[in-house]
Amino acid sequence: MDIEINGQQMFYSTGNGSFSRSQPSVVFIHGAGLDHSVWVLPSRYFARHGYNVVSLDLPAHGRSQGQPLDSIEEMANWVSELIRSIGIPSASIVGHSMGSLVALTIAANFEAQVRSLALLGTAVPMRVSDQLLAAAEANSHDAIDMSNMWSHSQTGQMGGNDNPGMWMMGAEQRLLERTGKGVYFTDFTACNNFSMGVELAQSITCPALIIAGEADIMTPPRNAKTVAALLPNCRVTVLDNCGHSMLSEKPDRLLDELITIV
């Protein structure tokens, strides 16, 4: 679906579902350099089970126009405006990696819009390595290579996909290669500069779920547990033999967990 936000055309997927104010809603927020397509399985599931689905492309990502937003706070404000413009009174907010920081900020700053919260592959703070930042700033393919390798478990790197015929490393590489010039660096910088996570997390009261990958070296499980300790009403699930790219490595297990909170 196309929608105009601040004078620019933006896109979100409905999972091929229909909208009704009587249905519960779920909003999916992607990670750095990615887009709505990473959420295809949960989007379709919830759309077919009576939910309004908003699987969005942040500005300058996927099919959305505009310039990339410079901070997590700006992204959260933008998503809140999108939710309001669509006419959704409240929703479960689900975010992965950078998107988890956006989701956290929405839950803290726009409490009335959030029914429940799911943070996937999260950390507060979410530091980005100097090597990765430098490669992204130079628009070097090295940034894609490093991120892609560090985001997958050893099993994932060797092709151990639960869904036969799918090449996880190749799929994520192609998706990241579609990212516009400067977008990856802007996203990483926003993650690196986000400093209010602890204070925001402590103010959130809605039910929350954190999902971590056992083999995640980008946002290790110990970081997820640290975030969970800050949230008053939160539980943690760790996916065995799974890296940061849990949406492709463990899609079925991930969906099973999301069903319990959304």
C-alpha positions, 0 to 999 in steps of 0.5 A, spaced: 500 500 500 502 507 498 501 512 503 503 519 503 507 522 509 509 529 510 508 530 502 512 523 500 510 517 497 511 511 502 510 504 502 507 498 507 505 491 506 498 488 508 500 481 507 495 481 502 490 482 508 484 487 509 483 493 514 478 493 519 478 497 525 475 491 529 481 487 528 487 487 532 493 490 528 501 489 528 506 493 525 513 490 523 519 494 523 525 492 519 533 493 520 538 497 517 538 497 510 533 492 509 525 493 507 518 490 509 520 483 505 524 480 511 517 480 514 513 476 509 512 469 513 509 473 519 505 478 515 502 473 511 500 469 517 497 474 521 493 477 515 490 471 514 488 470 522 484 476 522 489 482 523 491 488 520 498 488 518 503 494 517 509 491 514 513 498 513 518 500 508 522 506 512 524 512 508 529 511 503 528 503 504 524 498 499 519 502 495 518 508 500 521 515 497 525 520 501 531 521 505 534 516 510 532 518 517 538 520 521 536 518 528 532 512 532 527 518 535 526 520 528 524 513 525 519 512 531 516 519 530 515 517 523 512 510 524 507 513 529 505 518 524 504 512 519 500 508 524 496 515 526 495 516 518 492 509 517 487 509 522 490 504 527 488 506 534 493 501 537 498 495 535 503 490 537 509 493 535 515 488 532 522 490 531 528 487 528 535 489 530 535 497 528 527 496 528 527 494 535 530 500 537 525 504 533 519 499 536 522 501 543 522 508 542 515 508 540 512 504 546 516 509 551 514 515 547 507 513 544 504 509 549 497 509 547 499 506 540 502 500 543 498 494 545 504 489 546 512 489 544 516 484 541 524 486 540 528 481 536 535 481 536 536 487 540 541 491 544 541 497 548 546 500 547 547 497 540 554 499 538 556 498 531 564 496 529 568 501 527 570 497 521 563 496 519 561 503 520 567 505 515 565 501 510 558 503 510 560 510 509 565 509 503 559 505 500 564 499 500 561 492 498 565 490 504 560 493 509 555 488 506 559 482 506 561 483 514 554 484 516 552 478 512 557 474 515 556 476 522 549 476 522 548 468 520 550 462 525 555 458 522 550 453 520 546 459 516 553 460 513 553 453 510 546 453 507 543 449 513 536 453 512 530 450 515 526 451 508 529 447 503 532 450 497 533 457 500 540 460 500 540 465 506 546 468 505 545 470 498 538 472 499 540 477 504 546 480 500 542 481 494 537 485 499 542 489 502 545 490 495 539 494 493 540 499 498 541 506 496 547 510 497 548 512 504 542 509 507 546 503 510 551 508 513 545 513 516 542 507 519 548 504 522 550 511 525 543 512 528 544 505 532 550 507 534 548 514 536 542 511 540 543 513 547 536 513 551 535 506 551 535 504 558 531 510 560 526 509 555 526 501 557 524 502 564 518 507 562 515 501 558 509 498 561 506 494 556 507 486 555 514 485 552 517 479 548 525 479 547 527 474 542 535 472 541 539 468 537 543 463 541 549 464 536 548 472 534 554 475 535 551 482 532 547 482 538 548 476 543 543 473 548 547 476 554 545 483 551 538 481 550 537 479 557 540 486 559 534 489 556 529 484 558 531 486 565 530 493 564 523 492 562 518 491 567 513 486 564 518 482 559 520 475 558 526 472 553 526 467 548 533 464 545 533 461 539 538 455 539 543 455 533 540 461 530 544 468 528 542 475 528 538 474 521 533 470 525 527 471 520 531 467 515 534 462 519 529 460 524 522 463 521 517 458 523 520 458 531 520 465 530 513 465 528 511 461 534 514 466 539 510 472 536 504 468 536 504 468 543 505 476 544 502 479 538 
